[in-house]
């Protein structure tokens, strides 16, 4: 055994024990400075921070606007004090949502594919339809008959991108209609590759006693039955490489005291997404969901009061609602087999940031 070097601990257990006793009885001052109480250092740091706080108070608190992180400035609160009659027509909004994503360049990610988009006349659905067309897909829009004015505008936007757009008015809570919508899409556009479940009903109720059975039933029928109906009708026509994308919500992740029924359906959509993804993976069909936070579409002005809609989106870290054009590229990503072929069963939040503790 080689001799211990200077500074090495003793190797013999008895010697180590004797050394430990000697060390315990002797003051530990050799080779290190005597320990000091750091309290004075604490106070010094505190004094520096206190001075900085006072200087900030003298300058006055600067009012910071919303975060602008994209290629163009998006609208921020205060928003127009407007309340829409349901179902909410985008053409009636004083502040029209941004959906064209003018800086987005298509590259054939969905070339010659066919998509059905429910709630495709306006809002997120309209923005998705435009980018799907820009990426080379034909689209079929499913929407309520009363929303035809919005659907016509969306069709014109899709056709300007050089693709076909089929309009199919009806109610997704009716399974027979959903079957007809899918069959008509396949018949007129040739096939089906992508289903985007996006149609929704939302109306707040401040107390569970105010939530009528009719109100509850309508929310469930549109938001859950509608998604199930469209998926069941579409799956027989989807082939390997196809995709289903469901629109969930931050309320399905966090809950909402004024949207008990809506939040419940969105949580159900997230669970449906996970379950359906495992059900369809052996067929090569991917199923994912996007869970948006506040988005400027007709849905919220048709729900919230004028005084509340003015500050819509201001309580997230970005201090503004998203515009539909900020979400639509993610719908392209999840639909495209060249972008997300290893993703299924995911619920992707787009909520405008997270607040720290």
Beta strands, then each sheet from edge to edge (+ up, - down):
strand 1: 114-118
strand 2: 138-143
strand 3: 165-169
strand 4: 194-197
strand 5: 243-247
strand 6: 286-292
strand 7: 347-350
sheet 1: 3+ 2+ 1+ 4+ 5+ 6+ 7+
end
